[in-house]
């Protein structure tokens, strides 16, 4: 049975390494991978084995940043937005608002996927 992405992210890197060695022997280089690489490799292997639909894998590929990183980036963009408001920079303001909108959409997609 396929393991949920949220469940995988709760595990530590050594536990993920152990899981990959036990369940998915086709994954190579497990001991040298970082946590995110292990999660992606496990998800890709589940797609190959037919345990997970391809559509969900494509959805994950659009958001390589985690939820925490996205929130931090949104906060930084909001500070840039405030500076553009103070400086009355309409073009900069429009650009920053669009970036915030896109990052919020990616954050919602990450939450729906997990």
N, C-alpha and C positions, 0 to 999 in steps of 0.2 A: 504494500500500500504506500502511496506517495506521502511524503512528509511535508507539512506546510512550511512555507518560508518563515513565518513568525516563529514556529517551533525550532527551526534550524538556527535562527538568529539568537535565540535564547541560550543555545549551547555554546560552550567554550571551544576554542580552536582545537585543543587536544581531543575533546569528545567528538568533534566533527571529523577529525582525522581518523579516530577509531571507528566511527560509524561508516566512513567511506571505505576503509579497509575491510570491514566485516561484510557490508551489504553490496558494495559496488567495486568489485575487483578489477573492472576495466579502467578505472580512473588511475592514471599514473602520476607520479610526482607528488603524492598526497603529503608527504612529510615536509616538503619545502613550501607548501602553499600557505597563504595567509587566510584568515577567517573568511573574508568576502570571496576569495578565489575558491575556497572549499565549498561554500554555499552554492556558488554558480556552477561548479563542477558537478555537485550532487544533483542539482535541479536539471542540468543538461543531460545527465545520465538517466534520470527518471523519464525525461522526454524521449530519449532514445529507446528505453525499454517499454514505452507506452503506458507508463504509470501516471503520467501527467500530460495534459493537452498542450500542444505547441502554442496555442493562442496565449496562454498564461505566460509562457516563457518569453514570448515576444513583448508582452506587456512589461515584464520585469526588466528587459533590456533597455527600455526607454528611460528608466530611472536608476542610473548607477549610484546616485547619491542616496544615502539613508535618510530616514525621516529627520534625525537630529541635524544632519548636515544641511538639509533643505531649510529647516527652520532657522538655522543660523544665517544662511544665505539670504533668506527673506528679511530677517532683522537688519542685516547690513544694507540691503537694497532700500529698506524703508528709511534708513538714515540718509542715504543718497537722495531719495525722493524728497525728504524734508529740506535738504540743502538746495535741491533744484527749485522747490517752492519759494524758498527764501530769496534765491537769486533770480526768480522769475524766468527761468530757463524752460520754455515750453517744450522744445524738442527733447531735451534731457528728461523732463518730467514724463513725457509720453513714452519714451524708451524704457524708463525705470518701471513705470506702471505696467507696461506689457510684460517685462521680465518677472515682476512680482506675480502677475496673473498666471503666467506659465508655470512658475515654481509652485504656486498653490495648487494648480491642476495636477502637477506631478505628485505632490504630497497626498492629495485625495486619491489618486490612482494607486499609490503605494499602500495606503490604508485599506482600500477596497480589495487589493490583491492578497493581503495577509489575513 
